[in-house]
Each structure stands twice: as C-alpha cells, then as structure tokens.
C-alpha cells in the first residue's frame, strides 16, 4: 500500500513543483534572482527523478535465486516521475508565455492617470504599462487602418474629443483581426463602450512592426503624423485586463495539476 501511494503522489508532486517553478516567478534574495531559483528548483526535482532511476536500476540488478528480476514499483516511479518532470517544464513554460509574462511585463511599467492628449507626448510615456485618459477622450475610428500580414493588424488614434484634430497622433489603440484592411471600421477592444478611456500596453514585440506599418498607412491615407507612437488595447478598466491574465494562469495551473493527478491514478 505504501509503494502504491508513493507511485501515485510522488510523480504528481514533481509535476506540481516543476510547473509552478516554471510559471510563477519566485523572489530572489541575495545573489539569486527569480530565473536562477527556477532553474535550481527544476534541477532539485530532476535530482529526485534520478534518485528514483538509480533505485530502479539497483532493484533490477539485485541478485535473484532463479529467473530474471521482476519489475518493481521503483521502475514505475522513475518513468512516471520523468514524464511528470518533462510535462511540468512544458506546461509551466506555456502558462508563463501565454498568461503571466504579459501580466508581469505590464505591472513592471508605470501607471499614468488623467493623461491629457493635448499636452502629453508619446516620448514622455514610453514607460507606460497602463494609461487612463481625461474624461471625453475617445477613439477616432474614421482615421483607423488595418495592415494585412496573414492576420489583420488594426490601429486607431486616440483624440481628446469628437472630431478633434491634433498636430501629432502619438496614442493608438490596437487589435488583431478586428477591422478591415481597406476601410475605416475599427472594432477592437471596448471601442463601443462610451465609458472606455483607458489603455493596456501592447505586449507582443513580434507584432509591433505590423502595427507600425498600419500606422504608416493611416498617416499616408489621412494626412496625419505620429512622432513617438504608443500602442495599447482600448479598455474601460485596464486593471480588469491584467486580472484576467492572472486568473487564467491560476486556472491553467490548477486544471493541470488536477488532470495530472487523475492520469497518475
């Protein structure tokens, strides 16, 4: 009975620890940072897996009176623990990349409140993670544009009031596959919400060149200019978008450990 419980719960604990180490950043006191602690935790878990493998090897090489050695729980424990370690690495890394990397990137940047587009320049707010604009600020969807590169990368300028014309348009709402590449019909984020006047910084660096090309098309089409554009998702509450990422990451984690326990049993 003891061997059975060990074979069920020890590989599961390996998965729980490794997936958590890969997904969630850990405080790094002293010389060790979060990344180094993650590597250390994963190596320690792999050390346990190797210990199970050594025990399995000894059990197979143990002398027997006749015949060949019978498979033992150590063999099952080693194989399932190794699979759990590999799955923990993969699932934890995916959870980090999809959910938590955007969350921690945005929260590491500054939050600006009551941004007045008439006076603010994009160069002044390059370190913004979240922005809330002055009341009355809205999107000018008539000057929106989409650039097609497999997906459609959509941009629309933010203006201080309806119909306002600016010397420069540095603040742009963005979205993917939520506009046309030949007409101004931007419908990304909370574009139709009259209470929306906030932005959550665009995170994916690999998408930035395509948004810049869409912006350049908007400049050429509408005769406007942008000196230092800042791209973000248009939202009513930028904190809600961040909290959704964190909630989704926890849901992924607990779903993963639950499914692994069921499979292990």
Buried (B, 14 or more C-beta within 10 A) or exposed (E): EEEEEBBBBBBBBBBBBBBBBBBBBBEEEEEBEBEEBBEEBBEEBBEBBEBBBEBBEEBBEEEEEEEEEEEBBBBBBBBBBBBBBBBBBEBBEBBBEBBBBBBBEBBEBEBBEEBEBEEBBBEBBEEBBBBBBBEEBBBBBEBBBBBBEEEBBBBBBBBBEEEBEBEBBBBBBBBBEBBBBEEBBBBBBBBEEEEBBBBBBBBEEEBBEBBBBBBBBBBEEBEBEBEEBBBBBBBBBBBEBBEEBBEBBBEBBEEBBEEBBEBBE
